[in-house]
Amino acid sequence: MAESLGYHYDRTLLRRGAYTPEGYDEADMSQLLIRRTLTEVLLGIRPIPIRVVEVPCTEEPEDSEAPSPETGGENSKTKNGPS
């Protein structure tokens, strides 16, 4: 295939691994990047970025506790003592 495209490689050179397809090189480089980044995360050098995209809405139950003294509920006198 190389000869049909105008490239001339010696068979010995190819057998010894002097030539590797670009895809192999890209795969090796991406694996190296993943390993380095993971190592930095595990060593505490690099943080894992976290982004909150939606905060769940929680509704208060209908049978909630008595209102707090700040809101002027009935139990505000008993909690703070007699007036």
Residue pairs with C-beta under 8 A, 6 or more apart in sequence:
2 8
2 9
9 19
13 19
37 46
40 46
41 47
41 48
66 73
66 74
66 75
67 73
67 74
67 75
67 76
68 76
69 75
69 76
69 79
69 80
77 83
